[in-house]
């Protein structure tokens, strides 16, 4: 059976790690989004502070969260993602 | 309505048409028609991959329905829409390299091909092909209606006439150009969407007298508009959070998106697409929904949410720029519809016809069948869209949720969980779609969460239980 071969294919180790990174990123994204939105946005409106004209909760959660994720995603891809070939070795796939 | 608005739109349509025509050339010399027509020969580069994913995902609801809802709900709806930022990186990271390697190993051209090889089950194939055809057909009809209404409202032509223009401009390039034409036009459409969002956002802020001014106007009208809870406090954190499943991580299960995760050339293209895709999808979603909120003080009292974006563009921009900006929702709709059309066609041709009716069809015959099936489906959608259903978003989300519930676990766990088998996949699909339709009809938004939540959880349970309880049978069969 080719199950064993699949388990030891080093490319799958890389793929699995990158999938886990994707899940971690989405959790960070969600927590950041949730904590700023509902942490800062649930008080009385009279107490709102503002950043660049936007309510602070919105600025940090949505604008800040967007910028944060772009930076994180870029860093993760540049430093942790590996280039691998998608073709199977020794098999003519053209 | 206005020649200066229509002219740039017309130019845009002609441009799209030319690209489609141009990219159909490479099909003439193709010796593997199926791969080239439905998958672009797996040669997509990073930028095109990012754009075609974003543009396919961003639809009428991002440019018409979404800003309309944000206009009514305020910043709480922008918050909700930002769940979509995750689609920019999550799909490509999670399906990622493993999906790319496996689909190449299986020589899969469609998502159903992948499922067929992974689970070795006729029923998985039949069930998934049917759900793709039914759900995406209705999603397509909804989008065509959106496209026709947009043309109608801009040009003043009759609905039927507008639908005809829309149908012809999309169908021609999809039919003759296939996936490569779809991806290339998506790229242009994605750029138009990005630039349109940018121009309209700036013009709206200027017209409203700056952000602080707009926010102050909103507070004066209804302070709830600047809270995360919606205009009447009805958007609970739980409800808004549940959209992370529907429009965030659940997108992994959408066939029109997953098919793109098997179309790219190499790892470098994938890396680049993750970064570009995150930037583009985040900017368009944030920008377009903010525009909807900011439109409120500028154009108060609009009753039909769907008209906010076109009316605003014509209010705050000079006519010819408005035409350019209004090409953006046009582009969003076209880029979604073209992918759906091709996908439904591939389900019919590859998954049904070649699997069960005529497996030994020659390259020439496949070509003929593919072109005619695509045409027939296009005409059928046109006929269906002639008497339009009311709620664009509703139909759209229904197809969305049903497909996500059907495919998310068979695709993702099929990749990463060896024990998963056809029994698990089948029960997951049946339970996912079945419970989605039931809950949607009888218990919508159960326990204060979007309908999608429980079907996705139930189909996960079904996949795991189904696979574990039949582990022994499956092992026995596979060693025979």
Boltz contact constraints between the chains, C-beta under 6 A:
constraints:
  - contact:
      token1: [A, 15]
      token2: [B, 96]
      max_distance: 6.0
  - contact:
      token1: [A, 15]
      token2: [B, 97]
      max_distance: 6.0
  - contact:
      token1: [A, 15]
      token2: [B, 98]
      max_distance: 6.0
  - contact:
      token1: [A, 18]
      token2: [B, 93]
      max_distance: 6.0
  - contact:
      token1: [A, 18]
      token2: [B, 96]
      max_distance: 6.0
  - contact:
      token1: [A, 19]
      token2: [B, 94]
      max_distance: 6.0
  - contact:
      token1: [A, 19]
      token2: [B, 96]
      max_distance: 6.0
  - contact:
      token1: [A, 22]
      token2: [B, 90]
      max_distance: 6.0
  - contact:
      token1: [A, 22]
      token2: [B, 93]
      max_distance: 6.0
  - contact:
      token1: [A, 22]
      token2: [B, 94]
      max_distance: 6.0
  - contact:
      token1: [A, 26]
      token2: [B, 86]
      max_distance: 6.0
  - contact:
      token1: [A, 26]
      token2: [B, 90]
      max_distance: 6.0
  - contact:
      token1: [A, 29]
      token2: [B, 86]
      max_distance: 6.0
  - contact:
      token1: [A, 30]
      token2: [B, 244]
      max_distance: 6.0
  - contact:
      token1: [A, 37]
      token2: [B, 79]
      max_distance: 6.0
  - contact:
      token1: [A, 37]
      token2: [B, 228]
      max_distance: 6.0
  - contact:
      token1: [A, 38]
      token2: [B, 237]
      max_distance: 6.0
  - contact:
      token1: [A, 41]
      token2: [B, 227]
      max_distance: 6.0
  - contact:
      token1: [A, 41]
      token2: [B, 228]
      max_distance: 6.0
  - contact:
      token1: [A, 45]
      token2: [B, 223]
      max_distance: 6.0
  - contact:
      token1: [A, 53]
      token2: [B, 211]
      max_distance: 6.0
  - contact:
      token1: [A, 53]
      token2: [B, 212]
      max_distance: 6.0
  - contact:
      token1: [A, 53]
      token2: [B, 215]
      max_distance: 6.0
  - contact:
      token1: [A, 55]
      token2: [B, 226]
      max_distance: 6.0
  - contact:
      token1: [A, 58]
      token2: [B, 75]
      max_distance: 6.0
  - contact:
      token1: [A, 62]
      token2: [B, 82]
      max_distance: 6.0
  - contact:
      token1: [A, 66]
      token2: [B, 282]
      max_distance: 6.0
  - contact:
      token1: [A, 66]
      token2: [B, 286]
      max_distance: 6.0
  - contact:
      token1: [A, 69]
      token2: [B, 85]
      max_distance: 6.0
  - contact:
      token1: [A, 70]
      token2: [B, 278]
      max_distance: 6.0
  - contact:
      token1: [A, 70]
      token2: [B, 279]
      max_distance: 6.0
  - contact:
      token1: [A, 73]
      token2: [B, 89]
      max_distance: 6.0
  - contact:
      token1: [A, 73]
      token2: [B, 278]
      max_distance: 6.0
  - contact:
      token1: [A, 74]
      token2: [B, 275]
      max_distance: 6.0
  - contact:
      token1: [A, 77]
      token2: [B, 271]
      max_distance: 6.0
  - contact:
      token1: [A, 77]
      token2: [B, 274]
      max_distance: 6.0
  - contact:
      token1: [A, 77]
      token2: [B, 275]
      max_distance: 6.0
  - contact:
      token1: [A, 81]
      token2: [B, 271]
      max_distance: 6.0
  - contact:
      token1: [A, 83]
      token2: [B, 267]
      max_distance: 6.0
  - contact:
      token1: [A, 84]
      token2: [B, 97]
      max_distance: 6.0
  - contact:
      token1: [A, 84]
      token2: [B, 267]
      max_distance: 6.0
  - contact:
      token1: [A, 86]
      token2: [B, 100]
      max_distance: 6.0
  - contact:
      token1: [A, 86]
      token2: [B, 101]
      max_distance: 6.0
  - contact:
      token1: [A, 86]
      token2: [B, 104]
      max_distance: 6.0
  - contact:
      token1: [A, 88]
      token2: [B, 105]
      max_distance: 6.0
